[in-house]
């Protein structure tokens, strides 16, 4: 994952991510975006996991910071072409793409919070197609505002 993320890091943008287990202590605050520190301190680790599904990405001055709490809760809005609910076929790799490229890249380009729901899901669906899982797509019902995304298989609106 470091190789992948560092391939887009530059003097202009820096994307950082960390994984922790549900029972681990949270990482050193120096690694966290200030807004995320406030959120964690006000809600606590367990509540953060329950509220955010274990993941959060925040914009920083020069990029983004993503914290992924691995737990037994996986998004439940992946469907195959028959309309049947299926598990995330790529696991951890898909979470990194979703957080770093779906949210982090979008935020660093100035796309703002209104675009985050669609940007991250559409990017994730693109990754699924490229990885050979074109019969599985995520619809957004178990993400952010928990609403279906129109044209969820459409390419993201940013590069």
matplotlib code that plots the C-alpha trace (Angstrom):
import matplotlib.pyplot as plt

x = [0.0, 2.8, 4.2, 0.8, 0.1, 3.7, 3.4, 1.0, 2.8, 4.7, 6.0, 2.5, 0.4, 0.9, -1.6, -1.2, -3.2, -3.1, -4.8, -5.6, -7.4, -10.7, -9.0, -5.8, -5.1, -5.5, -2.3, -0.2, -2.1, 0.8, -0.3, -3.9, -5.6, -6.7, -10.4, -10.1, -8.4, -11.4, -13.8, -12.0, -11.7, -15.3, -16.7, -14.2, -12.7, -15.6, -18.2, -16.0, -16.0, -19.8, -20.6, -18.1, -18.0, -14.4, -13.0, -12.5, -10.5, -9.8, -8.3, -4.9, -3.1, -1.2, -3.3, -5.3, -5.0, -7.1, -7.6, -9.1, -10.3, -10.4, -13.4, -16.0, -18.2, -17.9, -20.0, -23.1, -24.0, -22.1, -24.3, -23.7, -25.4, -28.3, -29.0, -27.7, -25.8, -22.2, -19.1, -16.3, -14.2, -10.9, -10.9, -8.2, -7.0, -10.4, -10.6, -7.3, -8.5, -11.8, -10.3, -7.1, -8.2, -11.9, -12.0, -8.4, -7.7, -11.1, -10.7, -7.2, -8.6, -11.1, -14.2, -15.6, -17.8, -20.9, -19.1, -17.6, -20.4, -20.5, -16.7, -15.6, -18.2, -17.7, -13.9, -14.4, -16.6, -14.0, -11.4, -13.7, -14.1, -10.4, -9.7, -12.0, -15.1, -17.3, -20.2, -20.0, -20.7, -21.4, -24.5, -23.8, -26.6, -24.1, -21.8, -22.0, -25.5, -26.7, -28.4, -28.2, -25.9, -27.4, -25.3, -23.0, -21.0, -20.2, -16.5, -15.6, -15.8, -12.2, -8.8]
y = [0.0, 2.4, 2.0, 2.7, 5.8, 7.1, 6.9, 9.9, 11.7, 14.8, 18.1, 19.5, 16.7, 14.1, 11.3, 9.3, 6.4, 4.2, 0.9, 0.0, -3.0, -2.3, -3.1, -1.2, 2.2, 5.1, 6.2, 9.1, 12.3, 13.8, 11.6, 12.7, 15.5, 18.1, 17.7, 13.9, 14.4, 16.5, 13.9, 11.0, 12.9, 13.9, 10.4, 7.8, 5.0, 2.5, 5.2, 6.4, 2.8, 2.5, 5.9, 5.9, 2.3, 2.1, 4.6, 8.3, 10.6, 14.2, 16.9, 18.2, 21.3, 19.4, 16.3, 13.9, 11.6, 8.4, 6.3, 2.8, 0.8, -2.8, -4.5, -7.1, -4.5, -4.5, -2.3, -4.2, -2.5, -4.6, -6.3, -8.6, -8.3, -10.5, -8.0, -10.3, -8.8, -10.0, -9.3, -6.9, -9.1, -7.2, -6.5, -4.1, -3.1, -1.7, 0.2, 2.0, 2.9, 4.1, 6.3, 7.6, 7.9, 8.2, 10.7, 11.9, 12.8, 14.3, 16.5, 17.6, 18.7, 21.0, 18.9, 19.5, 17.5, 17.5, 15.3, 12.8, 10.2, 9.8, 10.3, 7.5, 5.0, 5.6, 5.3, 2.0, 0.6, 1.6, -0.4, -3.4, -3.4, -3.0, -5.9, -8.2, -7.9, -6.1, -8.1, -6.5, -2.8, -0.8, 1.4, 3.7, 2.6, 1.7, 4.7, 8.3, 9.5, 6.0, 6.9, 5.1, 6.9, 7.6, 6.2, 4.5, 2.8, 6.0, 7.2, 9.6, 13.3, 14.0, 12.7]
z = [0.0, 0.8, -2.7, -4.2, -2.1, -2.5, -6.2, -6.1, -3.3, -4.4, -3.1, -3.8, -2.3, 0.5, 1.2, 4.4, 5.7, 8.8, 9.7, 13.3, 14.7, 16.5, 19.8, 19.2, 20.7, 18.3, 16.5, 17.7, 17.3, 15.4, 12.4, 12.5, 10.7, 13.4, 12.5, 13.1, 16.5, 17.6, 16.3, 18.0, 21.3, 21.3, 20.4, 21.5, 19.4, 19.6, 18.8, 15.9, 14.5, 14.9, 13.4, 10.5, 9.7, 10.7, 8.2, 7.9, 5.5, 6.2, 4.0, 5.3, 4.1, 1.4, 0.8, 3.0, 6.0, 6.2, 9.3, 8.7, 11.7, 10.8, 12.4, 11.5, 9.9, 6.1, 3.9, 3.0, -0.3, -2.8, -5.4, -8.3, -11.6, -10.4, -7.6, -4.9, -2.0, -2.0, 0.2, -0.8, -3.1, -2.6, 1.1, 2.5, -1.0, -1.9, 1.4, 0.5, -2.9, -1.5, 1.2, -0.4, -4.1, -3.7, -0.8, -0.4, -4.0, -4.5, -1.4, -2.4, -5.8, -4.0, -4.8, -1.3, 0.9, -1.4, -3.9, -1.4, -1.5, -5.2, -5.8, -3.5, -4.6, -8.3, -7.8, -5.9, -8.7, -11.3, -9.3, -9.1, -12.9, -13.5, -11.0, -13.0, -10.8, -13.3, -12.1, -8.6, -7.9, -4.8, -4.8, -1.8, 0.5, 3.3, 2.9, 4.1, 3.9, 3.1, -0.2, -3.5, -6.0, -9.4, -12.2, -9.6, -12.3, -14.1, -14.0, -11.2, -12.3, -11.4, -12.6]

ax = plt.figure().add_subplot(projection="3d")
ax.plot(x, y, z, "-o")
ax.set_aspect("equal")
plt.show()
